[in-house]
Structures are given as C-alpha cells and as structure tokens.
Amino acid sequence: MTHLFHVVKRDLLDSHTVIGALGLGVLFFFASTAVAILVRRAAARVQAHLSDVTGVAFARGLCQVLAYVVGFVLYAHLVPELRALGTALLAGVSVVSVVLGLAAQNTLGNLIAGLSLVLYRPIKVGDRVQLSTPKGVVTATVDLLSLGYTTLRDVDNNQILVPNSVMMATVIVRLAS
C-alpha cells in the first residue's frame, strides 16, 4: 500500500506521465481560478467606490481571461506532448486574428474608441453635451458609456445610441451643468 502511495505521489507531478499531466492540469486550473476570483473580488471593491464602472468591468473581464490563458500556456509549456500543440495553436491564432481584425473593423474601431473614452474621460455619465446627429444639433445627457456605444438622453427623453468611433471623431460640446 505504501509503495502504491509513493508511486502515485512521485508520478502525480511528473509531466511525462498521464497522471502527472492530469495532476498538473488540475493544479493549474485551480490556480487560474483562484487568480480569477481574486481579480473579481478586487474589482468589486473598486467598483463600490466609483460611479462609472465601465473601465473596471472591462479590466476585470480581461484579467480573468488572461489568468486562464496564462495558466494554460504555462501548463502547455510544462507538458512535453503539448508544446507542439501550443506552437500550432499560436500560429493558428495569428491567422484567425488577422481574419477577424479585417472582418470586424467597425466593431474593433468602436472598442478602441470606447477604451479611449474610458481612459481619457472627455465625457462622463451625467454630462450634458451637444453634438451633430442626422436630425441636426442635439443637446443630450450622457446616460451610459460602454465599450461599443455611448447612450445619450435628449430633452424629449429620446434615447440616442452613438457608436464610440463616432463619439471620438466628432466635435462634442460639453455644456456647463
């Protein structure tokens, strides 16, 4: 019985055996999950003190995904049989990212513009702004800043959805409160 225990204990973290690869996989999965939970808790503490949580929500999601990606990459690096798979996946992801980038130029443009709005904060939720729309110059209040669109509310209580790439490309007049 003790011999079996020593064999399992020895092989459990040896990446060259099936048991060891599975053991390391479980270990890295739990470590990545722990990091993701810590990120979620830290973001919740920060969000409690902010009125506009768009940037924190985006950073929280990105950090959680990165925790799992880094965990998988480190795991794949430790298991010799997965190194070739990791190289092939990296090459495949490169090709897919170029194709997706070309296909989603408008969406990615809105995302990058949304990041700029969140980081540089030229406008905030609650600001009164004036901007040109297809209906002419409109005065509205900023209701929501998301990574894709900015939601405005005009004086007639109409909701105006403006793509963030348009928000960054147009002249916006921020009115005094």
Buried (B, 14 or more C-beta within 10 A) or exposed (E): EEEEEEEEEEBBBEBEEEBBBEBBBEBBBEBBBEBBEEBEEBBEEBBEEEEBBBBBBBBBBEBBEBBBEBBBBEBBEBBEEBEEEBEEBEEEEEEEEEEEEEEEEEEBBBBBBBBBBBEEEEBEBEBBBEBEBEEEEBEBBBBBBBBBBBBBBBEEEEEBEBBBBBBBEEEBEEEEE
